[in-house]
């Protein structure tokens, strides 16, 4: 191998080992884990909150940040919202994954609903750090905070 290509070959091998995800400690690939939440996500998409909660309870992956985020979201959106429980699930999602963008956005919304602007702004600041590029979660929470302030510090749901 020509001398010039040796560093390139070594760099390629190093990158392959460093950048390849290691799933040996996790026998179930990430895509398979996401599948366990598919039924709950379908109920959420249909805004069928009781069915979403039931599906999430059936799956019971309380060690998953995604599961906790979806449970918090479903409880917050229910006809009779349980804000305290929703906050608890969002906080658990963030304990498991401090940069979980969904939990950061949705808990920020929850704090606006419960008139806690400082906590909502703290979540917005955390999202700003969690998003390497502009991301939907940051943009949506930023709009919600702006609507809240423009409405005399009262929560206004998104028009969509």
N, C-alpha and C positions, 0 to 999 in steps of 0.2 A: 504494500500500500504506500503510495507516495507520502512523503513527510507532511505535506500540507493537508492532506485528507485525514490524517490521524487525529488531530484535535477535533475536527468536525465529527468524525465517527464516535469519539469518546463523548462529546457533548450530546450527540443524538441518543446514545445509550443511557447516559445519565438522565436526560430529559424524559426518556421513556419510562424509567423506573420511578422518577420523582413525580411525574405528572399522572401516572396510572393510578386510578383509585384502588385502594386496598379494601377488599371485601372479605378477606379471610376471617376477620373477627366477627363479621356479620354474615351468617350463612344465607340470609335472604337478601337478594339484590334489591336496591332501592325501588325499582319499578314494581316489584312484587308487593312491597309494603304499601305503596300508593294504591294498589288495587284493592286493598282491604277497606279503603275509605270511599271507593267509587259509589256504592249505594247511598252513603250519607251525602256525598257531594251532589248526587242526582236529586235527592230530596231537598237539599239546600237550594239548588237551581230552580226548583219548583216552588220555593218558599213554603214548603211543608215542614215547618219547624218541629212539630211533635214527632213526625216520622224520622226527621234527621236526628233528633236526640235519641230516639229508640234505636236507630241503626248504629249510632256511635256507642251507645251503651252495650249493644250486642257485640261489637268489635272489641271494645274495652282496651284500647291501646294507650292507657294513660301515661305511658312512658314515652310517648311520641309528641313532639311539639306540634305537628300538624293536627293530630287528634285533639289535643287540648285547645288549639286555636279554633277548630271547627265546632267544638262543644261550646266554647265561650261565645262564638258568633251565633250559634243556633239559640242559645239561651237568651242572648241579648235581643235577638230579633223576634222571639216568640210573642204571641198575642198578649201574654202576661209575662213580660220580661223579668228575668231574675238577674239584676245587675251585679249583685254581690257574688253570685256563683260565676257569672260570666267573667268578672274581674279575676276571680281566683283561677279560673282555667287559663285566661290570658297570661297571668303571672307565672303559672306553671309552664306554659309554652315558652315564655321568655327565660325562665330558669334553665330549661332544657336547651334552648337555643336563643341566646340574648340578641341575636340579629334577625330573628324571625320577622320578616317584613309584614306578613299578614297580621300577626299578633300585635306588632307595634302600631300598625294603622288602626286596627279594630279596637284596641284598648284606648287609643287616642280618641276615637269616636265616642267610646263609652264615657270617657272623662268629660267630653263636651256635653253629652246627654245629662250627666250628673253634675254639671256646672263646676268642673274642676279644671279650669283653663291652664293653670301651671303644670299639671300632670300631662295634659294633652300636648302642651308645647314641649315638654320634656320628651314625650314619645316622638314628636316631630323632629326634634334635634337628634334623637337616636336613629331615626329613619334616615336622616341626612347623612349620618356616618355609615349606616348599613348599606346604603345604595351607592355603588361605585359610579353609576351613571344615573341620570334622572330615571326614576322608576314610578310606576303608577301609584304605588302605596304612598310614597312621599307626596306626589302631586295631589292625590285625593284628600289626604289629611290636611295638607296645606290649604286647599280650597275650603274644607270644612271649618278650619280655624278662622279663616277670613270671613266666611258666612256667619259664624258665631259672633265674631267681633262686630261685624256690620249690622247685626240684628240686636245690638245692645246686650251682648253677652248672654244670648239665649240660643239654644241649639236649633238649627234648621236642617232638616234632613235634605240630602242631595235630591235634586229634582228628577233624577233618573231612577 
